[in-house]
């Protein structure tokens, strides 16, 4: 079946419908990862967005449900150059076509995704529509696209009740207890801590700071998540209370942005964001460069930092934007990128070890 991707600037791509055939309007973003499409699809940070994969062949190793980063896929739509209909992988349990149909996610294949990416890079992230309807007049759908905004996605992606992930079987008892505030967390954050001997209690995003602190955690983790960080006014207030405690804190992605906002800094929307598994970041204390996995459309403005509160710790080699903060006089550090990867390189997994050390190591 024919399908169309219409951008709010009036550009139209014609291709083939994949997944669900329902019409959807969403923010269109692109990811440059060559593998890991299932982890991308199940990353809650994509809630409210339709994802363009720049790598030309998607679906060739099928769907391995064990590799999902949450309980379901989150993007509104999926856009690829070529969708593999016959997966080749001994672990494969499903096809990507059936997976998209199962979760009612519309998509389009057979379009020039690199030309589309070029438009998004030159003009910036914009809204778009995936549809099987051929519109004679684009005025009405474009008006709807321009009215679309991503809202309420943190609460939609967060867990509804707290639960506990026990430490790895390699440990007889937990070496530390960590409270993880789920802002749209990927599973591998809690898993990375559990593998290092931590018992992780995962809390819904609207949990009060008082409840978290009352559990006497050895450390607090603020997760990744979707949307505009400034929308989360009540969560920011609670994070401010966590900042004022003496509990060690490690924050990733959205958590990094919310901690910055909670301490008086500002964030801004990037022209087209950073999404993929190949982004170089520089450690400003050592000069060493790491290749990182990233998925964010907003960044902390380093010029808005109070030097008495926080200082830049990492920077993006490509565009110079902030990639991490070190908080003055506090056991708090935050990064914009994803040390838990999935998909992506494992270069930055050492940050979890740094967090364990900050909490007192194996004492």
Secondary structure, 3 states (H helix, E strand, C coil): CEEEEEECCCCEEEEEEEEECCCEEEEEEEECCCCCHHHHHCCHHHCCEEEEECCCEECCCCECHHHCCCCCCCCCEEECCEECCCCCCCCCCECHHHHHHHCCCEEEECCCHHHHHHHHHHHCCEEEEEECCCCCCCHHHHHHHHHCCCCCHHHHHCCCCCEEECCCCCCCCCCEEEEEECCCCCHHHHHHHHCCCEEEEEECCCCCHHHHHHCCCCEEEECCCCCCHHHCHHHHHHHHHHHHCCCEEEEECHHHHHHHHHCCCEEEEEEEEEEEEEEEEEECCCCCEEEEEEEEEEEEEHHHCCCCCEEEEEEECCCCCEEEEEECCCCEEEECCECCCCCCCCCCCHHHHHHHHHCCCCC
